[in-house]
Amino acid sequence: MSTQVSEEVREALHEGRPVVALESTIIAHGLPRPRNLAVALELEELVRAGGAVPATIAVVDGTARVGLDRAALIRIAEDPAVRKLGHRDLAPALATGVTGATTVSATAWLADAAGIRVFATGGLGGVHREWTDTQDESADLRLLASVGTTVVCAGVKSILDVPATLQRLETLGVTVVGYGTDRFPGFYLASSGEPVDWTLRTPEAVAGVIRAQDRLGGPRAALIVANPVPVAEQLDPALHDRVLAGGLAAAKEKGITGQAVTPFLLEYLTVHTEGASLEANLAAVRGNVRLAARIAAAYGAGTGGAGTTPGTEPAPGSEPAPGAGPSRGSGSASGSGSASGVGGR
């Protein structure tokens, strides 16, 4: 693979200093210009403020870049020809010299290959609504079942079928923990209403789980740290549900399917919430980046040891057997649109 790791990231990895991977799709395709570049630079500074080195990932002229300089960041932010690349697109992109922004799946793959253990993003892709008819599922899920990356996110996009996505992650053997919550976040919303099996309350506790994964060996799979957007910064749940219902109806009426559904719905939400959904998205991303930096620093410092890690607990009502988490019980769906959802790739 034609991959270039920046000198700063390479030196940090060699010296055992904390590094946090960042995706580039949010820069190229998730935010309006010129705000996208400002946010990209802000997120890198948040990583540095947390004591870690940022590694924004993208493909530039057929080379996978792990850690972008300012010129490359500007290129990804401003060039309208930048493509959206999942992990399945990496080989043809490299072979044909394409420039593209990496999604969760492509970023996690390249981060894992470079030896970066912590990755911050907004929300994951997952199982789409009406999956039984469309068989539409984000490539994120299967990829996360094969990499040893810790992904800090605000859950899966609330336009997805959240319960089905959690079931799929369980089937794939991907560990999901709530950070300071016993409910799975709903991306724009602090809670999707779905329960999580484990709750962690400190970066050191998360670092302890990563180290336990290291000791266990065996099949590789990501650790998903589901970090809710602060309630004060979430999208109003009633507004979310009302606008999402309108967006789903509009997508069906226009015959929008496949990869086109997610950008259509996200744009619909932005327009019909008058930008409130975008602000909630950014609040979630900022919180995830801050937490990821703290987790990477704790992991790099060797904090979070064997045995019972302070700040770690099973979710209320669960009774895990030694060394194993409980099966997920039924959760009450809140007014979050999460009983079924469509979205993010």
C-alpha positions as CSV (number, residue, x, y, z in Angstrom):
1,M,0.0,0.0,0.0
2,S,1.2,3.5,-0.9
3,T,1.0,5.1,2.6
4,Q,2.8,8.2,3.9
5,V,2.9,8.8,7.6
6,S,3.8,12.3,8.6
7,E,7.1,12.9,10.4
8,E,5.3,14.2,13.5
9,V,3.0,11.2,13.7
10,R,5.8,8.7,12.9
11,E,8.0,10.1,15.6
12,A,5.2,10.1,18.2
13,L,4.4,6.5,17.4
14,H,8.1,5.5,17.6
15,E,8.5,7.3,21.0
16,G,5.2,5.8,22.4
17,R,3.5,9.2,22.6
18,P,-0.3,9.4,22.2
19,V,-1.8,9.8,18.8
20,V,-5.4,10.3,17.8
21,A,-6.6,9.5,14.3
22,L,-9.2,11.9,12.7
23,E,-11.3,11.2,9.6
24,S,-11.5,13.6,6.7
25,T,-15.0,13.0,5.3
26,I,-16.4,15.5,7.8
27,I,-14.0,18.1,6.3
28,A,-14.8,17.4,2.6
29,H,-18.4,16.4,2.7
30,G,-19.8,17.0,6.2
31,L,-19.5,20.8,6.6
32,P,-20.0,23.9,4.5
33,R,-17.1,25.9,3.1
34,P,-15.2,27.7,4.5
35,R,-16.2,26.6,8.0
36,N,-15.0,23.1,7.2
37,L,-11.3,24.1,7.2
38,A,-11.7,26.1,10.4
39,V,-13.2,23.1,12.1
40,A,-10.5,20.7,10.8
41,L,-7.8,23.0,12.3
42,E,-9.8,23.3,15.5
43,L,-10.1,19.6,16.0
44,E,-6.4,19.1,15.5
45,E,-5.8,21.8,18.1
46,L,-8.2,20.1,20.5
47,V,-6.1,16.9,20.2
48,R,-2.9,18.8,20.9
49,A,-4.5,20.5,23.9
50,G,-5.4,17.1,25.3
51,G,-1.7,16.0,25.1
52,A,-1.8,13.9,21.9
53,V,-0.7,14.3,18.3
54,P,-3.4,14.6,15.7
55,A,-3.3,12.3,12.6
56,T,-5.9,13.5,10.1
57,I,-6.2,10.8,7.4
58,A,-7.0,11.2,3.7
59,V,-5.8,10.0,0.3
60,V,-4.0,12.7,-1.7
61,D,-3.0,12.1,-5.3
62,G,-3.1,8.3,-4.9
63,T,-1.1,8.3,-1.6
64,A,-2.8,7.4,1.7
65,R,-1.7,10.1,4.1
66,V,-1.7,9.6,7.9
67,G,-1.2,13.0,9.3
68,L,-1.8,16.0,6.9
69,D,0.1,19.2,6.6
70,R,-1.8,22.5,6.2
71,A,-1.6,22.4,2.4
72,A,-3.2,18.9,2.3
73,L,-5.9,20.0,4.8
74,I,-6.7,22.9,2.6
75,R,-6.8,20.7,-0.5
76,I,-9.3,18.3,1.2
77,A,-11.4,21.2,2.5
78,E,-11.6,23.3,-0.7
79,D,-11.3,21.0,-3.7
80,P,-14.8,20.1,-4.9
81,A,-13.4,17.1,-6.8
82,V,-12.4,15.3,-3.5
83,R,-14.1,11.9,-3.5
84,K,-15.6,10.1,-0.5
85,L,-13.6,6.9,0.2
86,G,-14.7,3.9,2.2
87,H,-12.2,1.1,2.8
88,R,-13.3,-0.8,-0.3
89,D,-12.4,2.3,-2.4
90,L,-8.8,2.6,-1.1
91,A,-7.1,0.3,-3.6
92,P,-8.7,1.8,-6.8
93,A,-8.1,5.3,-5.4
94,L,-4.4,4.6,-4.8
95,A,-4.1,2.8,-8.2
96,T,-5.7,5.7,-10.1
97,G,-4.1,8.6,-8.3
98,V,-7.4,9.9,-6.8
99,T,-7.7,12.4,-4.0
100,G,-10.3,11.5,-1.5
101,A,-11.6,12.0,2.1
102,T,-11.8,8.9,4.2
103,T,-14.9,7.6,5.9
104,V,-15.0,5.8,9.3
105,S,-14.1,2.5,7.7
106,A,-11.2,3.8,5.6
107,T,-9.9,5.9,8.4
108,A,-10.0,3.0,11.0
109,W,-8.3,0.7,8.5
110,L,-5.4,3.1,7.8
111,A,-5.1,4.1,11.4
112,D,-4.9,0.5,12.5
113,A,-2.3,-0.2,9.8
114,A,-0.2,2.7,11.1
115,G,-0.4,1.4,14.7
116,I,-2.7,4.2,15.9
117,R,-5.0,2.8,18.7
118,V,-7.4,5.7,19.2
119,F,-9.7,7.3,16.6
120,A,-12.3,10.1,17.1
121,T,-15.2,10.7,14.9
122,G,-18.8,12.0,15.0
123,G,-21.2,9.1,14.5
124,L,-20.8,5.7,13.0
125,G,-22.7,4.2,10.1
126,G,-24.9,1.2,10.7
127,V,-27.9,-0.7,9.6
128,H,-30.4,1.3,7.6
129,R,-34.1,1.5,8.0
130,E,-36.1,-1.0,6.0
131,W,-33.0,-3.3,5.9
132,T,-35.1,-6.3,5.3
133,D,-36.1,-4.8,1.9
134,T,-32.8,-3.1,0.9
135,Q,-30.1,-5.1,2.7
136,D,-28.4,-1.7,3.2
137,E,-25.8,-1.7,5.9
138,S,-22.7,0.6,6.3
139,A,-19.3,-0.9,5.6
140,D,-18.2,0.6,9.0
141,L,-19.6,-2.4,10.9
142,R,-17.8,-5.3,9.3
143,L,-14.6,-3.3,9.1
144,L,-14.7,-2.5,12.8
145,A,-14.9,-6.2,13.5
146,S,-11.5,-6.6,12.0
147,V,-9.3,-3.8,13.4
148,G,-7.9,-3.2,16.9
149,T,-8.9,0.5,17.0
150,T,-10.7,2.3,19.8
151,V,-13.3,4.5,18.2
152,V,-14.7,7.4,20.2
153,C,-18.1,8.5,18.8
154,A,-21.5,9.8,19.6
155,G,-23.1,6.5,18.8
156,V,-24.5,5.8,15.3
157,K,-26.3,8.4,13.3
158,S,-29.8,8.8,14.6
159,I,-31.2,8.4,11.0
160,L,-30.2,4.7,11.3
161,D,-32.0,1.7,12.8
162,V,-30.2,1.9,16.1
163,P,-31.4,-1.3,17.8
164,A,-30.6,-3.3,14.6
165,T,-27.1,-1.7,14.5
166,L,-26.4,-2.6,18.1
167,Q,-27.5,-6.2,17.4
168,R,-25.2,-6.3,14.4
169,L,-22.3,-5.1,16.4
170,E,-22.9,-7.7,19.0
171,T,-23.0,-10.4,16.3
172,L,-19.8,-9.2,14.9
173,G,-18.1,-9.3,18.3
174,V,-17.5,-5.5,18.5
175,T,-17.4,-4.3,22.1
176,V,-19.6,-1.2,22.9
177,V,-19.2,0.8,26.1
178,G,-21.0,3.9,27.2
179,Y,-18.9,6.7,28.5
180,G,-20.6,8.1,31.6
181,T,-24.0,6.7,30.4
182,D,-26.0,3.5,30.5
183,R,-27.8,4.4,27.3
184,F,-26.4,4.4,23.8
185,P,-26.1,7.9,22.4
186,G,-28.2,9.1,19.4
187,F,-25.6,11.2,17.6
188,Y,-27.6,14.5,17.6
189,L,-29.3,13.3,20.9
190,A,-27.7,12.4,24.2
191,S,-29.7,9.2,24.3
192,S,-31.2,6.8,21.7
193,G,-33.1,5.1,24.5
194,E,-31.2,1.8,23.9
195,P,-29.2,0.3,26.8
196,V,-25.4,-0.5,26.8
197,D,-23.9,-3.4,28.6
198,W,-21.0,-1.5,30.1
199,T,-20.4,2.0,31.4
200,L,-16.9,3.5,31.8
201,R,-16.5,6.8,33.6
202,T,-12.8,7.8,33.2
203,P,-10.2,7.9,30.4
204,E,-8.1,5.6,32.6
205,A,-10.9,3.1,32.7
206,V,-11.1,3.0,28.9
207,A,-7.3,2.7,28.7
208,G,-7.6,-0.3,31.1
209,V,-10.0,-2.0,28.7
210,I,-7.7,-1.4,25.7
211,R,-4.8,-3.0,27.7
212,A,-7.1,-5.9,28.6
213,Q,-7.8,-6.4,24.9
214,D,-4.0,-6.4,24.3
215,R,-3.5,-9.1,27.0
216,L,-6.3,-11.2,25.8
217,G,-5.2,-11.4,22.2
218,G,-7.4,-13.6,20.0
219,P,-9.8,-12.2,17.4
220,R,-9.3,-8.5,16.7
221,A,-12.2,-6.1,16.9
222,A,-12.7,-2.4,17.6
223,L,-13.7,-1.0,21.0
224,I,-16.5,1.5,20.5
225,V,-16.6,4.2,23.2
226,A,-20.1,5.8,22.9
227,N,-19.8,9.4,24.3
228,P,-23.0,11.3,24.3
229,V,-23.3,14.9,23.2
230,P,-24.0,17.1,26.3
231,V,-27.8,17.4,26.9
232,A,-27.5,21.2,26.8
233,E,-26.0,21.0,23.3
234,Q,-28.2,18.2,21.8
235,L,-30.8,18.8,19.1
236,D,-34.3,19.2,20.6
237,P,-35.7,15.7,20.5
238,A,-39.1,16.7,19.3
239,L,-37.7,18.8,16.5
240,H,-35.4,16.0,15.6
241,D,-38.2,13.4,15.3
242,R,-40.5,15.8,13.4
243,V,-37.8,16.8,10.8
244,L,-36.4,13.3,10.4
245,A,-39.9,12.0,9.6
246,G,-40.2,14.7,7.0
247,G,-36.8,13.9,5.5
248,L,-37.6,10.2,5.3
249,A,-40.8,10.9,3.5
250,A,-39.0,13.3,1.1
251,A,-36.3,10.7,0.3
252,K,-38.9,8.1,-0.4
253,E,-40.9,10.4,-2.7
254,K,-37.8,11.4,-4.6
255,G,-36.6,7.8,-5.0
256,I,-33.3,8.4,-3.2
257,T,-31.6,5.2,-2.2
258,G,-28.2,3.7,-1.3
259,Q,-25.2,6.0,-0.5
260,A,-27.3,9.0,-1.5
261,V,-29.7,8.7,1.4
262,T,-27.3,9.8,4.2
263,P,-26.1,13.1,2.7
264,F,-29.7,13.9,1.6
265,L,-31.1,13.3,5.1
266,L,-28.2,15.2,6.8
267,E,-28.7,18.1,4.6
268,Y,-32.5,18.0,5.1
269,L,-31.9,18.0,8.8
270,T,-29.5,21.0,8.6
271,V,-31.9,23.0,6.5
272,H,-35.1,22.2,8.3
273,T,-33.6,22.7,11.8
274,E,-32.1,26.0,10.6
275,G,-28.6,24.7,11.4
276,A,-29.3,23.3,14.8
277,S,-28.5,19.8,13.8
278,L,-25.1,20.9,12.4
279,E,-24.3,22.6,15.7
280,A,-25.2,19.5,17.7
281,N,-23.1,17.5,15.3
282,L,-20.1,19.7,15.9
283,A,-20.6,19.7,19.7
284,A,-20.5,15.9,19.6
285,V,-17.4,15.8,17.4
286,R,-15.6,18.3,19.7
287,G,-16.5,16.2,22.8
288,N,-15.3,13.0,21.1
289,V,-12.0,14.5,20.1
290,R,-11.3,15.8,23.6
291,L,-12.1,12.5,25.1
292,A,-10.1,10.6,22.5
293,A,-7.0,12.7,23.4
294,R,-7.4,11.9,27.1
295,I,-7.9,8.2,26.4
296,A,-4.8,8.1,24.1
297,A,-2.8,9.9,26.8
298,A,-3.9,7.5,29.5
299,Y,-3.2,4.5,27.3
300,G,0.3,5.9,26.5
301,A,1.0,6.6,30.1
302,G,0.2,3.0,31.0
303,T,-2.7,3.9,33.4
304,G,-5.6,1.6,33.6
305,G,-4.3,-1.8,34.8
306,A,-5.3,-5.4,35.2
307,G,-8.2,-6.6,37.3
308,T,-11.1,-4.4,38.3
309,T,-10.4,-1.0,36.7
310,P,-11.7,2.0,38.7
311,G,-14.5,3.7,36.8
312,T,-15.7,0.5,35.1
313,E,-19.0,-1.0,35.8
314,P,-21.6,-3.2,34.1
315,A,-24.7,-1.3,33.1
316,P,-27.5,-1.3,35.8
317,G,-29.4,-4.5,35.9
318,S,-26.8,-6.6,34.2
319,E,-25.0,-9.5,35.8
320,P,-22.0,-10.4,33.7
321,A,-20.3,-13.7,34.2
322,P,-16.6,-13.6,35.0
323,G,-14.8,-12.3,31.9
324,A,-17.9,-11.9,29.9
325,G,-20.5,-9.2,29.4
326,P,-24.3,-9.8,29.8
327,S,-26.6,-10.2,26.8
328,R,-28.4,-7.0,25.9
329,G,-31.8,-6.7,27.4
330,S,-34.7,-4.8,25.9
331,G,-34.5,-1.0,26.3
332,S,-37.2,1.6,26.2
333,A,-37.0,3.7,23.1
334,S,-37.1,7.4,23.8
335,G,-38.5,10.0,21.4
336,S,-35.3,9.9,19.4
337,G,-36.2,8.4,16.1
338,S,-34.1,5.5,17.1
339,A,-36.6,2.7,17.0
340,S,-35.6,2.6,13.4
341,G,-33.2,4.9,11.4
342,V,-31.4,5.4,8.2
343,G,-28.0,6.8,7.6
344,G,-24.3,7.2,7.8
345,R,-21.9,5.4,5.7
